[in-house]
Amino acid sequence: MTEAERKEKLNRIFSRFTGTKDKLIPILEAAQDEFGYLPKEVMRAISAFLKIPESQIYGVATFYALFRLTPGGKKTVRVCRGTACHVRVEHAFYRRWKSI
């Protein structure tokens, strides 16, 4: 994707929102829907649009599990890490998978 294409997509996203801090999460969601993840350049543009530091954008994006900072793969593997799953055998699979 070219820089011009990225800017055009961001402008379309920004046009749907006011430039206030309370719109950060909806803007991050819209950007991730559009780009598939949150590239650094996109977070930098969001920071400029909302006039808040990039560190705050990064902090929010890393706090919530729904945001990705890297492109996803072809397949998504989800492993239950809750208490109910932990007391069952599945935790052995998770430990093995994590060590790979």
C-alpha positions as CSV (number, residue, x, y, z in Angstrom):
1,M,0.0,0.0,0.0
2,T,1.3,3.4,-0.9
3,E,1.6,6.3,1.4
4,A,-1.1,8.2,-0.5
5,E,-3.5,5.2,-0.2
6,R,-2.8,5.0,3.5
7,K,-3.5,8.7,4.0
8,E,-6.7,8.4,2.0
9,K,-8.0,5.6,4.1
10,L,-7.1,7.4,7.3
11,N,-8.8,10.6,6.1
12,R,-12.0,8.5,5.5
13,I,-11.7,7.1,9.0
14,F,-11.1,10.5,10.6
15,S,-14.0,12.1,8.7
16,R,-16.3,9.9,10.7
17,F,-15.1,11.1,14.1
18,T,-14.5,14.3,16.0
19,G,-10.9,14.9,17.0
20,T,-11.5,14.4,20.7
21,K,-9.7,12.0,23.0
22,D,-12.9,10.0,23.8
23,K,-12.9,8.8,20.2
24,L,-9.5,7.0,20.5
25,I,-10.8,3.4,20.9
26,P,-13.4,3.7,18.1
27,I,-10.8,5.2,15.8
28,L,-8.3,2.4,16.7
29,E,-11.1,-0.2,16.0
30,A,-11.9,1.5,12.6
31,A,-8.2,1.6,11.7
32,Q,-7.6,-2.0,12.6
33,D,-10.7,-3.0,10.5
34,E,-9.3,-1.1,7.6
35,F,-5.6,-2.1,7.8
36,G,-5.9,-5.5,9.5
37,Y,-3.7,-4.3,12.4
38,L,-2.3,-1.1,13.7
39,P,0.9,-0.1,11.9
40,K,3.2,2.4,13.6
41,E,2.5,5.0,10.8
42,V,-1.3,4.6,11.5
43,M,-0.9,5.1,15.2
44,R,1.3,8.2,14.5
45,A,-1.4,9.7,12.3
46,I,-4.0,9.0,15.0
47,S,-1.8,10.7,17.5
48,A,-1.6,13.8,15.3
49,F,-5.3,13.8,14.6
50,L,-6.3,13.5,18.3
51,K,-3.4,15.7,19.4
52,I,-2.3,13.2,22.1
53,P,1.1,11.6,22.5
54,E,2.0,8.5,20.5
55,S,2.9,6.8,23.8
56,Q,-0.8,7.1,24.9
57,I,-2.0,5.6,21.7
58,Y,0.5,2.7,22.1
59,G,-0.5,2.3,25.8
60,V,-4.2,1.9,24.8
61,A,-3.5,-0.4,21.9
62,T,-1.3,-2.7,24.0
63,F,-3.7,-2.7,27.0
64,Y,-6.7,-4.1,25.1
65,A,-6.3,-7.6,23.7
66,L,-8.5,-6.9,20.7
67,F,-5.8,-4.7,19.1
68,R,-2.9,-6.1,17.0
69,L,0.3,-4.3,16.3
70,T,1.5,-6.9,13.8
71,P,-0.2,-8.4,10.8
72,G,-2.2,-11.6,11.5
73,G,-1.3,-14.9,10.0
74,K,-3.3,-17.0,7.7
75,K,-4.8,-18.9,10.6
76,T,-5.8,-17.8,14.1
77,V,-5.3,-20.2,17.1
78,R,-7.2,-19.4,20.3
79,V,-6.4,-21.2,23.5
80,C,-8.7,-21.0,26.5
81,R,-6.6,-19.8,29.5
82,G,-9.5,-19.5,31.9
83,T,-9.8,-21.4,35.2
84,A,-12.1,-24.0,33.8
85,C,-9.7,-24.8,31.0
86,H,-6.7,-24.6,33.3
87,V,-7.9,-27.5,35.5
88,R,-8.3,-29.7,32.5
89,V,-5.7,-31.2,30.3
90,E,-5.7,-28.3,27.8
91,H,-3.1,-26.4,29.8
92,A,-0.5,-29.0,28.8
93,F,-1.2,-28.2,25.1
94,Y,-0.8,-24.5,25.8
95,R,2.6,-25.0,27.6
96,R,3.8,-27.1,24.7
97,W,2.6,-24.6,22.1
98,K,4.1,-21.6,23.9
99,S,7.5,-23.3,24.0
100,I,7.7,-23.8,20.2
